[in-house]
Amino acid sequence: MKIFNKKSIFFIRIMLVSISAVLGFLIGKEYWHNELLSYVGLLFGFTIGFIVVSVEKNMESISTKKVLSGGIGLFIGLFIINYITHGLFKLFFTGSDLGYITYAFVNFVAGYLGLIIGLRVSDDFGALSVRQPNLNEMPVKTSGAEECFNYKIIDTSSLIDGRILDVAKTGFIDGIFVLPSFVLNELQHIADSQDPLKRVKGRRGLDILKELREDKNISIEFTDADYPNIKEVDAKLIAFAKEKNGKIITNDFNLNKVAQVRNISVLNINDLVRALRPILLPGEIMTALIAKEGREKNQGIAYMDDGTMVVVEDAMKLVGSELNVVVTSVLQTSSGRIIFAKINSDKEQPASHLRIAANQAAN
């Protein structure tokens, strides 16, 4: 959680530099009693304030461990040099301008050495304290890319779809599932929608997320990473995946295409389902539940578990019956597969089929 936003930090930095400049002007006026030299003090104070702000800004990229170790090294260096040399300087250089300059220089050198030693000790201990990662955290080598953790970044559409839960439970997707805060916010916004259909989808996505989190065999992490300068959630997902070198799990066709253009790997549940469809060849026997009448005369329509349409000849009047059918041909189209079949007359049909046929004969 950020304590200050960017505007507040910028205002504090401006105030710090301004106060340093004013103090430099007042100190110069107090000790030099000269108007021109007072402005020299103003410039000197402004310079000190600017240096402090520059150092503080550059420290944003330095870890807290290094800041603490460097500060401890600086304190120890100053403490030791003052403990050793304070008596000597007090004895030999009291009241001398050269003594004050030498004393300040010695303290500067000691503080600098302590700071450098503290930073190097931090690096050495950091290298020694690296723990052995578990299998889920081991970095993965990718061609032409840096080492990265095997992150799988979850999209809103995959949570609403729900099949990601079943796939994750099988263990076919390894690594760590990551849910950025902006995806969770979008899912909550959908769940709070005034549209009943959107509200149901959003709540389903939250239920799937809850089950993913409660499953002890599934590694899932939440991150507060955000990109305030980017408005679209899809664009934020791409930026986050690019930064973490991870893969996006989504069912969104447009996001899939944009990610591929940006050289980001995408795991599409729909592509997985299509790849796992059973391969049926002409002559194979299968069971089909006739769901409705077909467009052509005497055709009945059935559907497989994956949604593939099965067109059965001479089954128009057998809606609601479960039949043993023989595959005659398979047609692959841009929208999917269509299987054509006929009733298997060589095999005994289920009792439901016989009852329906008898009723039709009676009528």
FIROKE-853602 format. One record per atom (N, C-alpha, C): residue in one letter; x, y, z. Coordinates in pm, whole numbers, plus 50000, padded with zeros to 5 digits. Atoms other than C-alpha are relative to their C-alpha. Layout:
<atoms>
AXYZ;...
</atoms>
This chain:
<atoms>
M500864988050000;M500005000050000;M500895012450000;K499224987850007;K501385033949902;K499465010450096;I500404989949902;I501385060350174;I499725013349931;F500174987450072;F501805089849937;F499854997049852;N500055001150145;N500795093949577;N501095008649938;K498904993050068;K503065109349314;K499925015150020;K500144985449983;K501635144549352;K500475004450137;S499594996449864;S502175144549729;S501514999450014;I498545001349991;I505775132349695;I500675011749927;F499424988750075;F506505158849430;F499905012950082;F500184988049917;F505095186049661;F500985000150118;I499065000949886;I507205173749956;I501425003049953;R498654997550051;R510355174149741;R500225014849970;I499904985650028;I509655209749623;I500155007950130;M499924993249870;M509105220649986;M501374998250064;L498685002749940;L512355204050097;L501085008749936;V499004991950069;V514425221649831;V499805014850034;S500284985949969;S512695255049903;S500465003650141;I499594997449861;I513265252550280;I501525000150012;S498545000349997;S516935243150224;S500585013049945;A499514987550057;A517415273650003;A499785011750095;V500284989149906;V515735297050256;V500934999350120;L499075001449887;L517815282750543;L501425004249961;G498674995950045;G520985287350337;G500115015249993;F500004985450007;F520035323750276;F500075006250139;L500014994549864;L519305330250646;L501324997750070;I498705002849936;I522525313150761;I501075009149943;G499014991150059;G524575333150510;G499865014350048;K500244986449953;K522955365450619;K500415001850146;E499694999249857;E523475357250989;E501505000250025;Y498575001549970;Y527175347850970;Y500885009249916;W499134992050087;W528495368450678;W499615014850000;H500474986049994;H526425400450725;H500255007249868;N499794994250133;N526645406350351;N498864995449909;E501165003350082;E523715408050109;E500374990549886;L499585008450113;L525675392849819;L500334985850046;L499645013249950;L527085364450026;L498784992450051;S501235006749958;S523585357350157;S499394992149884;Y500515007350117;Y522595347849802;Y500894988149965;V499125011850014;V525625325049791;V499514988950093;G500585009749907;G524165308050099;G498704994149946;L501255004750063;L520815305949915;L500314989349895;L499625009650104;L522495288349621;L500554987250063;F499425011649934;F524405265449855;F498904991450064;G501125007449940;G521225255850044;G499154993149896;F500775006350109;F519355249749718;F500734987749946;T499215011250052;T522195227249598;T499924987950093;I500085011049903;I522145206649919;I498624993449994;G501355005550008;G518365202749901;G499794991849874;F500135007350126;F518555192249535;F500744986750006;I499245012549987;I521245166449615;I499244989950086;V500765009049911;V519155152049900;V498814994049926;V501155005050074;V516075149349676;V500434990049891;S499505009150104;S518125133049397;S500384986550059;V499635012549934;V519565107449637;V498764992250042;E501255006649957;E516085100249779;E499254993849883;K500705005250118;K514635095649430;K500694987649946;N499265011750050;N517395071549325;N499904988150094;M500125010949902;M516865051349644;M498714992049981;E501245007550023;E513415040449513;E500284986349942;S499665012750063;S515145012949314;S500894991250088;I499135007649909;I517265001449612;I499144992750103;S500785008049906;S515954973749835;S500155005350142;T499974995649860;T515134980650199;T501164993750075;K498895006949935;K517744955050304;K501315007549978;K498774992750029;K520484974850130;K500025013550070;V500064987149931;V519285007850276;V500364998350148;L499725002349858;L519354993450629;L501464996450023;S498615004249981;S522744976550589;S500965011549973;G499164988450027;G524235007850431;G499945010150114;G500134990849887;G522845029550712;G500734995350124;I499285005649885;I524215006150977;I501505001549981;G498574998450028;G527625006450806;G500465014350017;L499674985849985;L527595044550791;L500085004050147;F500004996749857;F526695047251161;F501224994150071;I498845006549934;I529375022251268;I501295007149961;G498784993250044;G532015039751055;G500195013350072;L499914987049931;L531235073951205;L500254998350149;F499835002249857;F531005060051558;F501454996250033;I498635004649972;I534395042551541;I501015011349981;I499024989550026;I536265071751384;I499915011250103;N500144989749897;N534815096451635;N500524995250135;Y499525005549873;Y535595073251926;Y501525000150007;I498535000850003;I539215069951814;I500645013949993;T499294987550031;T540005105051692;T499475012350074;H500574988149937;H537785128151899;H500985006250100;G499054994849900;G540345131252179;G501215006549934;L498834994450069;L543215137351936;L499695013649940;F500354987150062;F541405164951747;F499735010650105;K500294990449893;K540265181152070;K501305005150062;L498734996449938;L543865181052195;L500865008749908;F499054993550089;F545725192951884;F499405010549907;F500554991250102;F543275211351657;F498875009050050;T501074991649946;T540985230551892;T500185014449954;G499984986050041;G540115264751751;G500665002549867;S499334998250128;S541915258851421;S499044996849886;D500845002750116;D540085261551087;D500464987449928;L499485012250062;L542375234650947;L499554987650076;G500465011349919;G541365212151236;G498564996249968;Y501415002950033;Y537645215751160;Y499874993749862;I500055005550136;I538245209150789;I500504985650000;T499455013649994;T540385178550865;T499044990550071;Y500955008249924;Y537875165751119;Y498804996149912;A501135002750089;A535035168950866;A500394990249890;F499565009050108;F537105151850594;F500174985650051;V499825013449943;V538025122450820;V498644993450023;N501345005549979;N534355117950914;N499344996149868;F500585003350130;F533355119050549;F500594986949946;V499345012250049;V535905092150454;V499524987850079;A500435011349917;A534925069950750;A498554996249971;G501405003050031;G531215073450675;G499854993449864;Y500075005850133;Y531775065850308;Y500464985350001;L499515013949991;L533835034550386;L498994991150071;G501005007949929;G531225022850636;G498794997049913;L501145002050090;L528455027750380;L500314989449894;I499635009650104;I530295008350107;I500134986050057;I499845013249938;I531244980050344;I498634994050035;G501345004849966;G527634977650465;G499254994749878;L500675004550123;L526314974950107;L500584986949950;R499375012450047;R528854948050017;R499664988250091;V500405010749907;V528054928150330;V498574995649971;S501385003450035;S524384929950232;S499954990949879;D499985008550119;D525174915249890;D500504986050032;D499435013149965;D527304887350040;D499014991550078;F500985007649921;F524694877350298;F498774996449918;G501125003150086;G521974879450035;G500284987949913;A499645011650082;A523864854549818;A500034987350083;L499945011949915;L524374831050113;L498634995550048;S501305003349942;S520774832850232;S498944996349898;V500975004150102;V519144823849900;V499564985850027;R500505013349967;R516914794449979;R499814991949873;Q500245008850112;Q516454764549756;Q498535000849960;P501404998650038;P513264771049554;P499334986649983;N500735012250026;N510554744949535;N499704999149851;L500185002550142;L509464730349204;L499115010349935;N500914990050058;N506664755649153;N500675013449977;E499354987050008;E509094784749197;E501264999949916;M498795000650079;M511944772448981;M499855008149873;P500114992050121;P512704796848700;P500024991349877;V500115007450125;V511944785548349;V500745007649892;K499284993950111;K514214792248053;K499085001149880;T500754998250124;T512484806847750;T500955005449895;S499094996150107;S514134812247415;S499965015049982;G499894985750023;G515384847647377;G499465008450112;A500574992349889;A514054858147717;A500824997750124;E499315001549873;E515314862748069;E499364989050081;E500595009949910;E514784837848347;E498765005850065;C501234995149939;C511294840348490;C499344988750076;F500825009949933;F508924822648721;F498894995649907;N500995005950090;N506374800148557;N498615005250036;Y501244993649963;Y503484824348599;Y498934997649894;K501185001050085;K500014817948454;K499025010850046;I500794988349961;I498054850648456;I498544997849958;I501415003350023;I494284845648487;I499245012249951;D500854989650055;D491874866248278;D498574998450052;T501395000549953;T488284874948371;T499174989749924;S500815009150081;S486824854748082;S500224985450038;S499735013949963;S488534822648194;S499354996350133;L500675002649872;L487104826148547;L498494998749980;I501435000750027;I483594832748416;I499664986949929;D500215012750072;D483904802748182;D499974988250097;G500035010049894;G484774780848481;G500784987249975;R499315012650028;R486534752348302;R501444999950047;I498644999249950;I489874764948428;I500174992450131;L499945007249873;L489034749648766;L500234985149977;D499845014350027;D488684714548624;D501384997149940;V498695002050061;V491844718448414;V501105001250105;A498994998149895;A493824731348714;A500054988250094;K500045011549909;K492684702248930;K500684987849941;T499345011550061;T494034677348676;T501515000950009;G498564998249990;G497514692148714;G500695001749867;F499394998350131;F498064697148341;F500655013749985;I499404986650003;I498824734148397;I500885001450124;D499084998749887;D501934737748613;D500315014650027;G499614986449966;G503454768248775;G499045006550098;I500764992149903;I501774795848976;I498955008249926;F501064991650053;F498414811148891;F500085013750066;V499904986349948;V498494849048930;V498745007749962;L501184991850025;L495454871748964;L500325014450037;P499754985949970;P496224909048932;P498755006750058;S501114993249933;S494064933249131;S499025006049899;F500924993950096;F492664949848817;F499064989749938;V500895010650049;V491254916348698;V498934997150106;L500965002349892;L489634910449038;L498995011450009;N500914988549997;N488174945749031;N498994999249886;E500925001350113;E486704939548687;E498964989150027;L500925011049968;L485184906648805;L498965004450103;Q500934994849900;Q483634923749108;Q499035010049939;H500884990450068;H482264951348884;H498934992749920;I500975007950075;I480584925148663;I498994993750095;A500905006349902;A479154907548971;A499025010050061;D500874989649946;D477644940749087;D499175007049892;S500694993650111;S476164948848745;S498494999750019;Q501474999549998;Q472514958848705;Q499404989649905;D500455010150096;D472234934348415;D499994986350069;P500075013149930;P471014900848561;P500954989749942;L499135009850064;L472974880348306;L501465002450036;K498634996649962;K476234898848374;K500244997050148;R499865002349857;R475624896348748;R500214985250030;V499855014649981;V475224858448728;V501394995549956;K498665003850049;K478414855348521;K501095004450098;G498994995049906;G480384877048763;G500054991950128;R500035007849876;R479244857549067;R500534985849978;R499445013150034;R480074824848892;R501535000849999;G498554998250002;G483584838248829;G500595000950139;L499524999049862;L483964847249198;L499944986550071;D500095013449940;D482784812449299;D501144991049952;I498895007950055;I485344796449065;I501325004350065;L498784994949937;L488064818849210;L500124995150144;K499995004849862;K487074808849563;K500434985450007;E499635014250001;E487364771849475;E501474998149964;L498575000750035;L490754777449312;L500865003350121;R499214995749884;R491984794949625;R499964989750112;E500155009649891;E490664768049861;E500674986749970;D499355012650036;D492274739349668;D501495000750038;K498624999649949;K495564731749847;K501024995549896;N499085004950102;N497044715449538;N500215010249887;I499884989650103;I496704747349331;I500685012150061;S499284988249953;S499204775749377;S499455012449930;I500574987750056;I497504809349329;I500445011850086;E499544988149931;E498824843749418;E499225012249951;F500664987550034;F497214878149424;F501025011350005;T499044989150006;T499134909249329;T499285013349985;D500574986550008;D498404946449370;D500565007949883;A499414993050114;A500304954649051;A498925006949917;D500954992450080;D498534981448849;D500775009549910;Y499404990850096;Y499235004848561;Y499045011749983;P500964988850001;P497465038048627;P499905007149866;N500004993050128;N498445051948288;N499274992249890;I500705008450098;I496675023048109;I498574998050049;K501405000749960;K492865022948113;K499394986249977;E500615012750036;E491904990247938;E500604988650080;V499545011549922;V492094958348145;V500844990649914;D499245008650090;D493284938447843;D501415005349978;A498694994050018;A496134962947786;A500864998650126;K499275002049874;K497074960448156;K500494985550010;L499605014149997;L497114922448128;L501234997649913;I498875001750090;I499474924147832;I501265006250058;A498844993549938;A501764948748012;A500534991850117;F499585008149885;F501804926948325;F500684987149954;A499415012350052;A502504895248124;A501375002749939;K498714996350059;K505294913147938;K501045002350110;E499084997149890;E506834924748267;E500434987350072;K499715012249925;K506614890748439;K500414988349910;N499685010750095;N507304870648121;N499134987750026;G500935010849969;G504214849848201;G499074997149884;K500985003950100;K501414833348004;K498615004050047;I501354995749968;I497844846147988;I499034988649974;I501075009850018;I494954821948043;I498725007849970;T501174992250041;T491954835647853;T499184992349898;N500885004850106;N488974826947634;N499615011449906;D500324988150078;D488824862047486;D500744999549865;F499405001350133;F489404859947110;F500885012049967;N499254987950033;N490554896247071;N501285001050083;L498814999749915;L492934894647369;L501014989649953;N499135010550052;N494314862247227;N500825005049882;K499324995250119;K495154878746895;K501005011150032;V499104989049965;V496644910447048;V501234994850074;A498875005749925;A498804889947286;A500984993049905;Q499125006850095;Q500144869046998;Q500815009949919;V499274989650073;V501074900846810;V501135005450085;R498974994949906;R503004912147122;R500954989150047;N499115011249966;N504794878247139;N499834995250144;I500325005049866;I503044868347462;I499254986849986;S500635013150008;S502084832047514;S498615000450063;V501385000349954;V498374825147559;V499564985450012;L500625013049980;L496644794447703;L498495001849988;N501424998350027;N493154793047554;N499274986950030;I500745012049961;I490734768547716;I499244994249881;N500735004850118;N488734766647392;N500914992049907;D499055007550083;D491834755847200;D500314986450062;L499755012749932;L492464729247464;L498864990349979;V501185008650021;V488914716047432;V499974994549858;R499995004650139;R489204714547054;R501074989449977;A498935009750016;A492484695847081;A499654986550062;L500345012349930;L490934670147316;L498714993649950;R501215006250054;R487864662847106;R500314985849950;P499765013850048;P487514625747034;P500004999549847;I499905001650145;I488504615746682;I499074988649958;L500975009950048;L485624597746512;L500224997649852;L499805003950139;L486084578746187;L498734993649947;P501185006750058;P483404566545946;P499984985150032;G500155013949963;G482054533146059;G499984997750150;E500005001649854;E482484539146433;E498585001750054;I501334999749937;I479454533846659;I500065008850124;M500074991249884;M478404559446918;M498545001250043;T501354997749947;T475404568447134;T499665014749989;A500404986150020;A473474600247053;A498595002050051;L501334996349952;L470524616847227;L499435010549905;I500594991050097;I468294632846964;I499335011650075;A500474988249926;A467654668447088;A498925007649926;K501014992450076;K465624683646806;K499984995149856;E500115003650141;E464514680046446;E501015008049917;G499044993350087;G466954688646169;G499315008449894;R500554991550106;R466514712845880;R499504991849882;E500385008450112;E466414685845616;E498984989650043;K501045009849974;K463684659945588;K500574987550067;N499685012349926;N463884630745834;N501305000850079;Q498764998949923;Q467024644346004;Q499715003750146;G500044996449858;G467464645546380;G501355005650043;I498774993549956;I470044666646564;I500334995650143;A499485003349866;A472124654746860;A501295007950023;Y498784992749967;Y475074670447041;Y500884991450089;M499045006949913;M478214655447190;M500285008650124;D499734992949875;D479504665547533;D500775013049976;D499224987950029;D481894691047375;D499265009849912;G500804990950080;G479064707147175;G499994997149852;T499975003450143;T479814690646841;T498624995149954;M501315003950052;M476654687046628;M500084986649928;V500115013050066;V475624652146514;V498684999749924;V501215000650085;V473174649846223;V499714985349970;V500365014150013;V471354616246226;V498874998549900;E501035002550101;E469384603845926;E498844991850059;D501215007349961;D465814591145973;D499725000650151;A500204998649855;A465694604346331;A499155012150035;M500784987949975;M463394634446291;M498874997350099;K501135003249913;K460514616846470;K500424993050128;L499515006949880;L462734602746744;L500635009850099;V499484989849907;V463374635046939;V499764995450144;G500085004349861;G464114627047304;G500484985950022;S499555013949984;S465344591747234;S501514999149988;E498565002550005;E468854578447280;E500264988349905;L499815009850106;L470124559346976;L501454995749988;N498685004650043;N473054538146873;N500115003149852;V499874995550138;V474284554146552;V501384996649947;V498745002750067;V477034547646298;V500455012649928;V499464988150065;V479254576146182;V500194997149852;T499845001550145;T479054580545805;T501055009549943;S498994990450047;S481214611745757;S500185010950105;V499694988949909;V482834640745942;V500385012049915;L499744987850076;L482784676245803;L500645010450092;Q499294989849922;Q485304701745934;Q499705013649940;T500304986550046;T484144738045905;T500775010250083;S499294989549927;S485534771446022;S499455001750142;S500624998549867;S483104770946317;S500084987350083;G499885012549925;G483804734946419;G499734987949912;R500265012450073;R482974699246323;R498514996949997;I501355005550009;I479714683846204;I500134985249966;I499935014450021;I479294646346231;I498674995349940;F501195005850063;F476844628246002;F499954985150033;A500145014049957;A475474594746115;A498654994649958;K501285006750025;K472704569746061;K499744990150111;I500365009349893;I470814546946295;I500634986449972;N499365013150013;N472684514546358;N498944989150009;S501055010250004;S470214488146249;S500494986350044;D499465013049963;D472554459546336;D500104998150150;K499845000949854;K472594467446709;K498685003350067;E501274997849928;E469704466146954;E499975014050058;Q500144986349953;Q468424501047036;Q499475000450143;P500514998749863;P467644513647389;P498484999550004;A501455001449982;A464144508447530;A499265012949971;S500664987250025;S463364545747505;S499715001749852;H500214999050144;H463804543947129;H498834991249957;L501085009150036;L461454513947104;L498655005550042;R501284994449953;R458744531447312;R499545011349909;I500364988750086;I458884562747098;I499574995249863;A500375005450131;A458814542646776;A498624993750005;A501305006249986;A455804522946904;A498895010250008;N501004989549989;N453924554446995;N499755006749865;Q500174993850130;Q454594569246654;Q499214990849906;A500735009750084;A453364537246486;A498525000050035;A501395000149956;A450174538246696;A499245012349951;N500644987850044;N449504574246597;N499835000349848;
</atoms>
